[in-house]
Amino acid sequence: MFLTALTIYVMQRLRVPLPDLVNNYVNDLLYLPLVLGAIEFIIRRLKNDNSFKLPITVVVFLASFYSFYFEYYLPTIDPRYTADWIDVVLYFLGGFAFFFIEKIDIRVVSE
């Protein structure tokens, strides 16, 4: 997931033409799972608890915060940013996908 987001970012910086769907939306979908995964990794290490999982309230809070900041606030102060309600949907989809995938008990799946 990280490599996909990084590849898209590098290609955008190099001005490599990408399909509109990839250029405009894939990183928005991947952003929250990457951030939440990093946060969860750090907390697991700090608490020495590999079973720690972020609560849904953290997912909803971060999706709401990023939606407000990137889709409402920044477009009002910087013309480089544009508000896009699809990005808001993608932040929440990515966050909820992360939350529900993390809820799957790998031991149950592998049996």
Biopython code that builds the backbone (N, CA, C, O; Angstrom):
import numpy as np
from Bio.PDB.StructureBuilder import StructureBuilder

atoms = [
    (1, "MET", "N", (0.830, -1.179, 0.000)),
    (1, "MET", "CA", (0.000, 0.000, 0.000)),
    (1, "MET", "C", (0.883, 1.254, 0.000)),
    (1, "MET", "O", (0.650, 2.194, -0.760)),
    (2, "PHE", "N", (1.897, 1.246, 0.866)),
    (2, "PHE", "CA", (2.806, 2.382, 0.931)),
    (2, "PHE", "C", (3.528, 2.568, -0.394)),
    (2, "PHE", "O", (3.673, 3.691, -0.876)),
    (3, "LEU", "N", (3.980, 1.465, -0.983)),
    (3, "LEU", "CA", (4.699, 1.563, -2.259)),
    (3, "LEU", "C", (3.802, 2.077, -3.377)),
    (3, "LEU", "O", (4.261, 2.807, -4.256)),
    (4, "THR", "N", (2.539, 1.705, -3.348)),
    (4, "THR", "CA", (1.589, 2.215, -4.344)),
    (4, "THR", "C", (1.449, 3.723, -4.212)),
    (4, "THR", "O", (1.544, 4.451, -5.200)),
    (5, "ALA", "N", (1.223, 4.190, -2.986)),
    (5, "ALA", "CA", (1.074, 5.629, -2.748)),
    (5, "ALA", "C", (2.353, 6.373, -3.110)),
    (5, "ALA", "O", (2.297, 7.440, -3.721)),
    (6, "LEU", "N", (3.501, 5.819, -2.739)),
    (6, "LEU", "CA", (4.781, 6.452, -3.048)),
    (6, "LEU", "C", (5.019, 6.518, -4.554)),
    (6, "LEU", "O", (5.483, 7.536, -5.068)),
    (7, "THR", "N", (4.707, 5.445, -5.254)),
    (7, "THR", "CA", (4.880, 5.413, -6.707)),
    (7, "THR", "C", (4.012, 6.475, -7.381)),
    (7, "THR", "O", (4.476, 7.186, -8.272)),
    (8, "ILE", "N", (2.762, 6.579, -6.956)),
    (8, "ILE", "CA", (1.867, 7.597, -7.525)),
    (8, "ILE", "C", (2.412, 8.986, -7.249)),
    (8, "ILE", "O", (2.424, 9.836, -8.139)),
    (9, "TYR", "N", (2.864, 9.223, -6.025)),
    (9, "TYR", "CA", (3.406, 10.533, -5.653)),
    (9, "TYR", "C", (4.621, 10.884, -6.516)),
    (9, "TYR", "O", (4.706, 11.990, -7.050)),
    (10, "VAL", "N", (5.549, 9.954, -6.650)),
    (10, "VAL", "CA", (6.758, 10.208, -7.445)),
    (10, "VAL", "C", (6.390, 10.471, -8.902)),
    (10, "VAL", "O", (6.932, 11.383, -9.526)),
    (11, "MET", "N", (5.480, 9.682, -9.440)),
    (11, "MET", "CA", (5.067, 9.882, -10.832)),
    (11, "MET", "C", (4.399, 11.249, -11.015)),
    (11, "MET", "O", (4.589, 11.898, -12.044)),
    (12, "GLN", "N", (3.619, 11.686, -10.024)),
    (12, "GLN", "CA", (3.011, 13.015, -10.101)),
    (12, "GLN", "C", (4.086, 14.096, -10.076)),
    (12, "GLN", "O", (4.009, 15.063, -10.834)),
    (13, "ARG", "N", (5.086, 13.942, -9.212)),
    (13, "ARG", "CA", (6.167, 14.927, -9.121)),
    (13, "ARG", "C", (6.967, 14.984, -10.425)),
    (13, "ARG", "O", (7.426, 16.048, -10.838)),
    (14, "LEU", "N", (7.124, 13.829, -11.061)),
    (14, "LEU", "CA", (7.864, 13.768, -12.327)),
    (14, "LEU", "C", (6.990, 14.131, -13.522)),
    (14, "LEU", "O", (7.440, 14.108, -14.668)),
    (15, "ARG", "N", (5.746, 14.463, -13.241)),
    (15, "ARG", "CA", (4.776, 14.852, -14.264)),
    (15, "ARG", "C", (4.514, 13.744, -15.292)),
    (15, "ARG", "O", (4.286, 14.011, -16.472)),
    (16, "VAL", "N", (4.551, 12.513, -14.819)),
    (16, "VAL", "CA", (4.200, 11.368, -15.665)),
    (16, "VAL", "C", (2.679, 11.338, -15.771)),
    (16, "VAL", "O", (1.997, 11.368, -14.747)),
    (17, "PRO", "N", (2.132, 11.280, -16.983)),
    (17, "PRO", "CA", (0.671, 11.253, -17.120)),
    (17, "PRO", "C", (0.078, 9.997, -16.470)),
    (17, "PRO", "O", (0.530, 8.879, -16.718)),
    (18, "LEU", "N", (-0.925, 10.206, -15.646)),
    (18, "LEU", "CA", (-1.629, 9.115, -14.974)),
    (18, "LEU", "C", (-3.109, 9.211, -15.303)),
    (18, "LEU", "O", (-3.610, 10.302, -15.574)),
    (19, "PRO", "N", (-3.812, 8.093, -15.284)),
    (19, "PRO", "CA", (-5.271, 8.171, -15.465)),
    (19, "PRO", "C", (-5.880, 9.075, -14.387)),
    (19, "PRO", "O", (-5.395, 9.105, -13.256)),
    (20, "ASP", "N", (-6.930, 9.800, -14.732)),
    (20, "ASP", "CA", (-7.548, 10.733, -13.786)),
    (20, "ASP", "C", (-7.933, 10.067, -12.473)),
    (20, "ASP", "O", (-7.733, 10.640, -11.402)),
    (21, "LEU", "N", (-8.477, 8.871, -12.550)),
    (21, "LEU", "CA", (-8.886, 8.161, -11.338)),
    (21, "LEU", "C", (-7.695, 7.942, -10.402)),
    (21, "LEU", "O", (-7.807, 8.151, -9.194)),
    (22, "VAL", "N", (-6.571, 7.527, -10.952)),
    (22, "VAL", "CA", (-5.363, 7.298, -10.149)),
    (22, "VAL", "C", (-4.809, 8.625, -9.657)),
    (22, "VAL", "O", (-4.481, 8.764, -8.478)),
    (23, "ASN", "N", (-4.705, 9.587, -10.539)),
    (23, "ASN", "CA", (-4.115, 10.878, -10.212)),
    (23, "ASN", "C", (-4.894, 11.621, -9.133)),
    (23, "ASN", "O", (-4.297, 12.272, -8.276)),
    (24, "ASN", "N", (-6.212, 11.530, -9.168)),
    (24, "ASN", "CA", (-7.033, 12.347, -8.277)),
    (24, "ASN", "C", (-7.539, 11.640, -7.029)),
    (24, "ASN", "O", (-7.863, 12.301, -6.042)),
    (25, "TYR", "N", (-7.616, 10.303, -7.049)),
    (25, "TYR", "CA", (-8.346, 9.655, -5.958)),
    (25, "TYR", "C", (-7.646, 8.518, -5.225)),
    (25, "TYR", "O", (-7.950, 8.294, -4.053)),
    (26, "VAL", "N", (-6.741, 7.803, -5.839)),
    (26, "VAL", "CA", (-6.175, 6.618, -5.180)),
    (26, "VAL", "C", (-5.442, 6.984, -3.890)),
    (26, "VAL", "O", (-5.628, 6.319, -2.871)),
    (27, "ASN", "N", (-4.616, 8.026, -3.915)),
    (27, "ASN", "CA", (-3.894, 8.396, -2.699)),
    (27, "ASN", "C", (-4.839, 8.848, -1.588)),
    (27, "ASN", "O", (-4.544, 8.640, -0.411)),
    (28, "ASP", "N", (-5.971, 9.464, -1.942)),
    (28, "ASP", "CA", (-6.947, 9.842, -0.915)),
    (28, "ASP", "C", (-7.536, 8.607, -0.242)),
    (28, "ASP", "O", (-7.813, 8.626, 0.958)),
    (29, "LEU", "N", (-7.725, 7.548, -0.996)),
    (29, "LEU", "CA", (-8.237, 6.297, -0.434)),
    (29, "LEU", "C", (-7.185, 5.619, 0.449)),
    (29, "LEU", "O", (-7.528, 5.036, 1.477)),
    (30, "LEU", "N", (-5.923, 5.689, 0.061)),
    (30, "LEU", "CA", (-4.852, 5.016, 0.796)),
    (30, "LEU", "C", (-4.328, 5.816, 1.988)),
    (30, "LEU", "O", (-3.692, 5.254, 2.879)),
    (31, "TYR", "N", (-4.590, 7.117, 2.007)),
    (31, "TYR", "CA", (-3.984, 7.999, 3.004)),
    (31, "TYR", "C", (-4.306, 7.585, 4.436)),
    (31, "TYR", "O", (-3.395, 7.402, 5.243)),
    (32, "LEU", "N", (-5.570, 7.438, 4.757)),
    (32, "LEU", "CA", (-5.940, 7.129, 6.137)),
    (32, "LEU", "C", (-5.469, 5.742, 6.576)),
    (32, "LEU", "O", (-4.985, 5.612, 7.701)),
    (33, "PRO", "N", (-5.584, 4.703, 5.750)),
    (33, "PRO", "CA", (-5.026, 3.420, 6.191)),
    (33, "PRO", "C", (-3.525, 3.493, 6.489)),
    (33, "PRO", "O", (-3.047, 2.839, 7.416)),
    (34, "LEU", "N", (-2.790, 4.274, 5.719)),
    (34, "LEU", "CA", (-1.358, 4.414, 5.983)),
    (34, "LEU", "C", (-1.106, 5.152, 7.291)),
    (34, "LEU", "O", (-0.272, 4.726, 8.090)),
    (35, "VAL", "N", (-1.814, 6.250, 7.517)),
    (35, "VAL", "CA", (-1.652, 7.024, 8.753)),
    (35, "VAL", "C", (-2.077, 6.192, 9.959)),
    (35, "VAL", "O", (-1.361, 6.130, 10.959)),
    (36, "LEU", "N", (-3.236, 5.556, 9.867)),
    (36, "LEU", "CA", (-3.731, 4.740, 10.978)),
    (36, "LEU", "C", (-2.804, 3.557, 11.245)),
    (36, "LEU", "O", (-2.565, 3.207, 12.401)),
    (37, "GLY", "N", (-2.289, 2.951, 10.204)),
    (37, "GLY", "CA", (-1.347, 1.844, 10.376)),
    (37, "GLY", "C", (-0.073, 2.294, 11.077)),
    (37, "GLY", "O", (0.449, 1.583, 11.936)),
    (38, "ALA", "N", (0.430, 3.472, 10.714)),
    (38, "ALA", "CA", (1.631, 4.004, 11.365)),
    (38, "ALA", "C", (1.358, 4.310, 12.836)),
    (38, "ALA", "O", (2.173, 3.992, 13.703)),
    (39, "ILE", "N", (0.212, 4.926, 13.114)),
    (39, "ILE", "CA", (-0.153, 5.237, 14.499)),
    (39, "ILE", "C", (-0.281, 3.952, 15.315)),
    (39, "ILE", "O", (0.239, 3.859, 16.427)),
    (40, "GLU", "N", (-0.971, 2.975, 14.758)),
    (40, "GLU", "CA", (-1.164, 1.712, 15.470)),
    (40, "GLU", "C", (0.175, 1.012, 15.712)),
    (40, "GLU", "O", (0.398, 0.460, 16.789)),
    (41, "PHE", "N", (1.055, 1.031, 14.732)),
    (41, "PHE", "CA", (2.383, 0.429, 14.875)),
    (41, "PHE", "C", (3.151, 1.078, 16.023)),
    (41, "PHE", "O", (3.733, 0.385, 16.857)),
    (42, "ILE", "N", (3.149, 2.400, 16.063)),
    (42, "ILE", "CA", (3.881, 3.131, 17.109)),
    (42, "ILE", "C", (3.298, 2.828, 18.485)),
    (42, "ILE", "O", (4.042, 2.563, 19.429)),
    (43, "ILE", "N", (1.980, 2.866, 18.602)),
    (43, "ILE", "CA", (1.346, 2.586, 19.898)),
    (43, "ILE", "C", (1.633, 1.154, 20.342)),
    (43, "ILE", "O", (1.896, 0.913, 21.520)),
    (44, "ARG", "N", (1.585, 0.215, 19.422)),
    (44, "ARG", "CA", (1.892, -1.183, 19.775)),
    (44, "ARG", "C", (3.307, -1.317, 20.319)),
    (44, "ARG", "O", (3.537, -2.058, 21.275)),
    (45, "ARG", "N", (4.252, -0.609, 19.720)),
    (45, "ARG", "CA", (5.641, -0.675, 20.186)),
    (45, "ARG", "C", (5.786, 0.011, 21.537)),
    (45, "ARG", "O", (6.446, -0.516, 22.432)),
    (46, "LEU", "N", (5.176, 1.180, 21.694)),
    (46, "LEU", "CA", (5.284, 1.912, 22.958)),
    (46, "LEU", "C", (4.647, 1.155, 24.117)),
    (46, "LEU", "O", (5.172, 1.152, 25.231)),
    (47, "LYS", "N", (3.516, 0.514, 23.850)),
    (47, "LYS", "CA", (2.805, -0.229, 24.895)),
    (47, "LYS", "C", (3.270, -1.682, 24.998)),
    (47, "LYS", "O", (2.864, -2.405, 25.907)),
    (48, "ASN", "N", (4.118, -2.103, 24.066)),
    (48, "ASN", "CA", (4.561, -3.495, 23.999)),
    (48, "ASN", "C", (3.355, -4.434, 23.988)),
    (48, "ASN", "O", (3.300, -5.417, 24.727)),
    (49, "ASP", "N", (2.391, -4.099, 23.125)),
    (49, "ASP", "CA", (1.133, -4.848, 23.038)),
    (49, "ASP", "C", (0.770, -5.028, 21.565)),
    (49, "ASP", "O", (0.173, -4.144, 20.951)),
    (50, "ASN", "N", (1.135, -6.179, 21.008)),
    (50, "ASN", "CA", (0.874, -6.425, 19.589)),
    (50, "ASN", "C", (-0.591, -6.642, 19.262)),
    (50, "ASN", "O", (-0.957, -6.701, 18.088)),
    (51, "SER", "N", (-1.432, -6.762, 20.270)),
    (51, "SER", "CA", (-2.862, -6.963, 20.011)),
    (51, "SER", "C", (-3.646, -5.648, 20.036)),
    (51, "SER", "O", (-4.856, -5.641, 19.810)),
    (52, "PHE", "N", (-2.958, -4.535, 20.311)),
    (52, "PHE", "CA", (-3.646, -3.241, 20.376)),
    (52, "PHE", "C", (-4.266, -2.900, 19.026)),
    (52, "PHE", "O", (-3.637, -3.058, 17.981)),
    (53, "LYS", "N", (-5.500, -2.433, 19.066)),
    (53, "LYS", "CA", (-6.196, -1.980, 17.857)),
    (53, "LYS", "C", (-6.819, -0.621, 18.142)),
    (53, "LYS", "O", (-7.365, -0.393, 19.221)),
    (54, "LEU", "N", (-6.735, 0.273, 17.176)),
    (54, "LEU", "CA", (-7.322, 1.601, 17.335)),
    (54, "LEU", "C", (-8.841, 1.500, 17.394)),
    (54, "LEU", "O", (-9.441, 0.725, 16.650)),
    (55, "PRO", "N", (-9.464, 2.279, 18.274)),
    (55, "PRO", "CA", (-10.934, 2.269, 18.336)),
    (55, "PRO", "C", (-11.537, 3.028, 17.151)),
    (55, "PRO", "O", (-10.876, 3.856, 16.525)),
    (56, "ILE", "N", (-12.783, 2.732, 16.865)),
    (56, "ILE", "CA", (-13.493, 3.373, 15.748)),
    (56, "ILE", "C", (-13.555, 4.888, 15.924)),
    (56, "ILE", "O", (-13.590, 5.624, 14.938)),
    (57, "THR", "N", (-13.570, 5.358, 17.170)),
    (57, "THR", "CA", (-13.630, 6.804, 17.407)),
    (57, "THR", "C", (-12.405, 7.513, 16.840)),
    (57, "THR", "O", (-12.515, 8.632, 16.338)),
    (58, "VAL", "N", (-11.244, 6.878, 16.915)),
    (58, "VAL", "CA", (-10.024, 7.470, 16.353)),
    (58, "VAL", "C", (-10.129, 7.531, 14.833)),
    (58, "VAL", "O", (-9.744, 8.527, 14.221)),
    (59, "VAL", "N", (-10.644, 6.479, 14.233)),
    (59, "VAL", "CA", (-10.810, 6.431, 12.777)),
    (59, "VAL", "C", (-11.753, 7.542, 12.321)),
    (59, "VAL", "O", (-11.443, 8.277, 11.383)),
    (60, "VAL", "N", (-12.901, 7.665, 12.982)),
    (60, "VAL", "CA", (-13.888, 8.688, 12.614)),
    (60, "VAL", "C", (-13.320, 10.085, 12.853)),
    (60, "VAL", "O", (-13.510, 10.981, 12.030)),
    (61, "PHE", "N", (-12.619, 10.276, 13.980)),
    (61, "PHE", "CA", (-12.033, 11.585, 14.265)),
    (61, "PHE", "C", (-11.028, 11.983, 13.185)),
    (61, "PHE", "O", (-11.088, 13.094, 12.660)),
    (62, "LEU", "N", (-10.101, 11.074, 12.853)),
    (62, "LEU", "CA", (-9.087, 11.419, 11.850)),
    (62, "LEU", "C", (-9.690, 11.635, 10.468)),
    (62, "LEU", "O", (-9.273, 12.545, 9.750)),
    (63, "ALA", "N", (-10.657, 10.819, 10.087)),
    (63, "ALA", "CA", (-11.316, 11.019, 8.792)),
    (63, "ALA", "C", (-12.024, 12.371, 8.770)),
    (63, "ALA", "O", (-11.986, 13.075, 7.761)),
    (64, "SER", "N", (-12.661, 12.730, 9.863)),
    (64, "SER", "CA", (-13.351, 14.023, 9.957)),
    (64, "SER", "C", (-12.352, 15.173, 9.931)),
    (64, "SER", "O", (-12.563, 16.173, 9.245)),
    (65, "PHE", "N", (-11.264, 15.025, 10.681)),
    (65, "PHE", "CA", (-10.245, 16.074, 10.727)),
    (65, "PHE", "C", (-9.637, 16.307, 9.347)),
    (65, "PHE", "O", (-9.560, 17.446, 8.885)),
    (66, "TYR", "N", (-9.202, 15.227, 8.687)),
    (66, "TYR", "CA", (-8.597, 15.378, 7.363)),
    (66, "TYR", "C", (-9.600, 15.912, 6.349)),
    (66, "TYR", "O", (-9.237, 16.699, 5.474)),
    (67, "SER", "N", (-10.841, 15.497, 6.455)),
    (67, "SER", "CA", (-11.884, 16.014, 5.559)),
    (67, "SER", "C", (-12.041, 17.514, 5.739)),
    (67, "SER", "O", (-12.071, 18.262, 4.762)),
    (68, "PHE", "N", (-12.139, 17.953, 6.981)),
    (68, "PHE", "CA", (-12.288, 19.384, 7.261)),
    (68, "PHE", "C", (-11.057, 20.151, 6.790)),
    (68, "PHE", "O", (-11.176, 21.160, 6.095)),
    (69, "TYR", "N", (-9.886, 19.671, 7.168)),
    (69, "TYR", "CA", (-8.658, 20.403, 6.882)),
    (69, "TYR", "C", (-8.358, 20.489, 5.383)),
    (69, "TYR", "O", (-8.095, 21.570, 4.856)),
    (70, "PHE", "N", (-8.400, 19.341, 4.705)),
    (70, "PHE", "CA", (-8.004, 19.319, 3.296)),
    (70, "PHE", "C", (-9.123, 19.689, 2.330)),
    (70, "PHE", "O", (-8.841, 20.154, 1.226)),
    (71, "GLU", "N", (-10.361, 19.501, 2.707)),
    (71, "GLU", "CA", (-11.464, 19.736, 1.765)),
    (71, "GLU", "C", (-12.286, 20.982, 2.082)),
    (71, "GLU", "O", (-13.101, 21.406, 1.263)),
    (72, "TYR", "N", (-12.084, 21.571, 3.253)),
    (72, "TYR", "CA", (-12.794, 22.812, 3.579)),
    (72, "TYR", "C", (-11.812, 23.940, 3.882)),
    (72, "TYR", "O", (-11.818, 24.974, 3.214)),
    (73, "TYR", "N", (-10.969, 23.736, 4.892)),
    (73, "TYR", "CA", (-10.098, 24.815, 5.352)),
    (73, "TYR", "C", (-9.049, 25.223, 4.311)),
    (73, "TYR", "O", (-9.000, 26.388, 3.914)),
    (74, "LEU", "N", (-8.214, 24.286, 3.867)),
    (74, "LEU", "CA", (-7.146, 24.644, 2.924)),
    (74, "LEU", "C", (-7.658, 25.284, 1.636)),
    (74, "LEU", "O", (-7.046, 26.244, 1.167)),
    (75, "PRO", "N", (-8.752, 24.800, 1.038)),
    (75, "PRO", "CA", (-9.239, 25.468, -0.178)),
    (75, "PRO", "C", (-9.674, 26.922, 0.046)),
    (75, "PRO", "O", (-9.721, 27.703, -0.905)),
    (76, "THR", "N", (-9.990, 27.289, 1.281)),
    (76, "THR", "CA", (-10.389, 28.679, 1.539)),
    (76, "THR", "C", (-9.194, 29.610, 1.694)),
    (76, "THR", "O", (-9.340, 30.826, 1.570)),
    (77, "ILE", "N", (-8.005, 29.051, 1.965)),
    (77, "ILE", "CA", (-6.846, 29.918, 2.180)),
    (77, "ILE", "C", (-5.753, 29.758, 1.126)),
    (77, "ILE", "O", (-4.849, 30.591, 1.048)),
    (78, "ASP", "N", (-5.821, 28.703, 0.313)),
    (78, "ASP", "CA", (-4.777, 28.454, -0.677)),
    (78, "ASP", "C", (-5.416, 27.965, -1.981)),
    (78, "ASP", "O", (-6.056, 26.914, -1.998)),
    (79, "PRO", "N", (-5.247, 28.718, -3.071)),
    (79, "PRO", "CA", (-5.888, 28.341, -4.338)),
    (79, "PRO", "C", (-5.357, 27.036, -4.941)),
    (79, "PRO", "O", (-5.974, 26.490, -5.856)),
    (80, "ARG", "N", (-4.226, 26.528, -4.445)),
    (80, "ARG", "CA", (-3.718, 25.245, -4.947)),
    (80, "ARG", "C", (-4.620, 24.087, -4.556)),
    (80, "ARG", "O", (-4.601, 23.039, -5.202)),
    (81, "TYR", "N", (-5.409, 24.266, -3.505)),
    (81, "TYR", "CA", (-6.276, 23.196, -3.005)),
    (81, "TYR", "C", (-7.704, 23.407, -3.481)),
    (81, "TYR", "O", (-8.198, 24.533, -3.529)),
    (82, "THR", "N", (-8.354, 22.314, -3.829)),
    (82, "THR", "CA", (-9.760, 22.383, -4.232)),
    (82, "THR", "C", (-10.571, 21.438, -3.355)),
    (82, "THR", "O", (-10.127, 20.341, -3.015)),
    (83, "ALA", "N", (-11.753, 21.883, -3.003)),
    (83, "ALA", "CA", (-12.646, 21.047, -2.200)),
    (83, "ALA", "C", (-13.288, 20.002, -3.104)),
    (83, "ALA", "O", (-13.755, 20.320, -4.198)),
    (84, "ASP", "N", (-13.310, 18.768, -2.648)),
    (84, "ASP", "CA", (-13.887, 17.680, -3.431)),
    (84, "ASP", "C", (-14.566, 16.709, -2.475)),
    (84, "ASP", "O", (-13.898, 16.057, -1.673)),
    (85, "TRP", "N", (-15.883, 16.610, -2.555)),
    (85, "TRP", "CA", (-16.630, 15.748, -1.634)),
    (85, "TRP", "C", (-16.287, 14.281, -1.836)),
    (85, "TRP", "O", (-16.443, 13.476, -0.918)),
    (86, "ILE", "N", (-15.817, 13.921, -3.039)),
    (86, "ILE", "CA", (-15.420, 12.526, -3.274)),
    (86, "ILE", "C", (-14.218, 12.169, -2.400)),
    (86, "ILE", "O", (-14.115, 11.044, -1.910)),
    (87, "ASP", "N", (-13.310, 13.131, -2.207)),
    (87, "ASP", "CA", (-12.172, 12.893, -1.320)),
    (87, "ASP", "C", (-12.638, 12.585, 0.100)),
    (87, "ASP", "O", (-12.074, 11.717, 0.766)),
    (88, "VAL", "N", (-13.661, 13.291, 0.561)),
    (88, "VAL", "CA", (-14.210, 13.045, 1.902)),
    (88, "VAL", "C", (-14.705, 11.606, 2.000)),
    (88, "VAL", "O", (-14.416, 10.907, 2.972)),
    (89, "VAL", "N", (-15.449, 11.171, 0.992)),
    (89, "VAL", "CA", (-15.955, 9.792, 0.974)),
    (89, "VAL", "C", (-14.783, 8.811, 0.999)),
    (89, "VAL", "O", (-14.834, 7.804, 1.705)),
    (90, "LEU", "N", (-13.733, 9.096, 0.237)),
    (90, "LEU", "CA", (-12.582, 8.195, 0.173)),
    (90, "LEU", "C", (-11.815, 8.148, 1.489)),
    (90, "LEU", "O", (-11.328, 7.086, 1.877)),
    (91, "TYR", "N", (-11.697, 9.290, 2.188)),
    (91, "TYR", "CA", (-11.053, 9.274, 3.510)),
    (91, "TYR", "C", (-11.799, 8.319, 4.441)),
    (91, "TYR", "O", (-11.181, 7.501, 5.123)),
    (92, "PHE", "N", (-13.129, 8.425, 4.466)),
    (92, "PHE", "CA", (-13.920, 7.569, 5.348)),
    (92, "PHE", "C", (-13.882, 6.109, 4.896)),
    (92, "PHE", "O", (-13.778, 5.209, 5.729)),
    (93, "LEU", "N", (-13.964, 5.866, 3.587)),
    (93, "LEU", "CA", (-13.879, 4.486, 3.084)),
    (93, "LEU", "C", (-12.546, 3.838, 3.464)),
    (93, "LEU", "O", (-12.508, 2.697, 3.925)),
    (94, "GLY", "N", (-11.470, 4.569, 3.267)),
    (94, "GLY", "CA", (-10.151, 4.047, 3.628)),
    (94, "GLY", "C", (-10.031, 3.790, 5.118)),
    (94, "GLY", "O", (-9.484, 2.769, 5.536)),
    (95, "GLY", "N", (-10.546, 4.720, 5.925)),
    (95, "GLY", "CA", (-10.500, 4.553, 7.375)),
    (95, "GLY", "C", (-11.309, 3.365, 7.844)),
    (95, "GLY", "O", (-10.841, 2.574, 8.664)),
    (96, "PHE", "N", (-12.528, 3.232, 7.325)),
    (96, "PHE", "CA", (-13.376, 2.105, 7.725)),
    (96, "PHE", "C", (-12.813, 0.776, 7.218)),
    (96, "PHE", "O", (-12.895, -0.239, 7.910)),
    (97, "ALA", "N", (-12.243, 0.782, 6.014)),
    (97, "ALA", "CA", (-11.620, -0.446, 5.497)),
    (97, "ALA", "C", (-10.487, -0.878, 6.422)),
    (97, "ALA", "O", (-10.373, -2.056, 6.760)),
    (98, "PHE", "N", (-9.653, 0.072, 6.831)),
    (98, "PHE", "CA", (-8.573, -0.237, 7.768)),
    (98, "PHE", "C", (-9.138, -0.820, 9.059)),
    (98, "PHE", "O", (-8.660, -1.846, 9.544)),
    (99, "PHE", "N", (-10.152, -0.166, 9.612)),
    (99, "PHE", "CA", (-10.730, -0.598, 10.885)),
    (99, "PHE", "C", (-11.270, -2.020, 10.797)),
    (99, "PHE", "O", (-10.990, -2.843, 11.669)),
    (100, "PHE", "N", (-12.034, -2.314, 9.762)),
    (100, "PHE", "CA", (-12.652, -3.632, 9.664)),
    (100, "PHE", "C", (-11.650, -4.726, 9.285)),
    (100, "PHE", "O", (-11.789, -5.869, 9.723)),
    (101, "ILE", "N", (-10.657, -4.390, 8.486)),
    (101, "ILE", "CA", (-9.614, -5.370, 8.174)),
    (101, "ILE", "C", (-8.805, -5.690, 9.429)),
    (101, "ILE", "O", (-8.431, -6.841, 9.651)),
    (102, "GLU", "N", (-8.536, -4.677, 10.246)),
    (102, "GLU", "CA", (-7.807, -4.899, 11.496)),
    (102, "GLU", "C", (-8.603, -5.755, 12.479)),
    (102, "GLU", "O", (-8.015, -6.426, 13.327)),
    (103, "LYS", "N", (-9.909, -5.739, 12.378)),
    (103, "LYS", "CA", (-10.764, -6.521, 13.278)),
    (103, "LYS", "C", (-10.730, -8.012, 12.968)),
    (103, "LYS", "O", (-11.075, -8.831, 13.819)),
    (104, "ILE", "N", (-10.316, -8.369, 11.754)),
    (104, "ILE", "CA", (-10.277, -9.777, 11.365)),
    (104, "ILE", "C", (-9.185, -10.476, 12.166)),
    (104, "ILE", "O", (-8.036, -10.037, 12.178)),
    (105, "ASP", "N", (-9.542, -11.538, 12.818)),
    (105, "ASP", "CA", (-8.584, -12.326, 13.592)),
    (105, "ASP", "C", (-7.893, -13.294, 12.635)),
    (105, "ASP", "O", (-8.530, -14.205, 12.106)),
    (106, "ILE", "N", (-6.611, -13.104, 12.413)),
    (106, "ILE", "CA", (-5.860, -13.908, 11.448)),
    (106, "ILE", "C", (-5.902, -15.389, 11.813)),
    (106, "ILE", "O", (-5.914, -16.237, 10.921)),
    (107, "ARG", "N", (-5.925, -15.714, 13.094)),
    (107, "ARG", "CA", (-5.975, -17.123, 13.506)),
    (107, "ARG", "C", (-7.252, -17.786, 13.008)),
    (107, "ARG", "O", (-7.230, -18.949, 12.605)),
    (108, "VAL", "N", (-8.368, -17.053, 13.034)),
    (108, "VAL", "CA", (-9.643, -17.606, 12.575)),
    (108, "VAL", "C", (-9.612, -17.810, 11.066)),
    (108, "VAL", "O", (-10.096, -18.827, 10.571)),
    (109, "VAL", "N", (-9.053, -16.861, 10.333)),
    (109, "VAL", "CA", (-8.993, -16.935, 8.872)),
    (109, "VAL", "C", (-8.113, -18.092, 8.419)),
    (109, "VAL", "O", (-8.428, -18.747, 7.426)),
    (110, "SER", "N", (-7.023, -18.356, 9.122)),
    (110, "SER", "CA", (-6.075, -19.381, 8.686)),
    (110, "SER", "C", (-6.504, -20.801, 9.045)),
    (110, "SER", "O", (-5.905, -21.756, 8.552)),
    (111, "GLU", "N", (-7.508, -20.966, 9.876)),
    (111, "GLU", "CA", (-7.959, -22.313, 10.267)),
    (111, "GLU", "C", (-8.787, -22.967, 9.196)),
    (111, "GLU", "O", (-9.240, -24.099, 9.371)),
]
sb = StructureBuilder()
sb.init_structure("model")
sb.init_model(0)
sb.init_chain("A")
sb.init_seg("    ")
for serial, (resi, resn, name, xyz) in enumerate(atoms, 1):
    if name == "N":
        sb.init_residue(resn, " ", resi, " ")
    sb.init_atom(name, np.array(xyz, "f"), 0.0, 1.0, " ", f" {name:<3s}", serial, name[0])
structure = sb.get_structure()
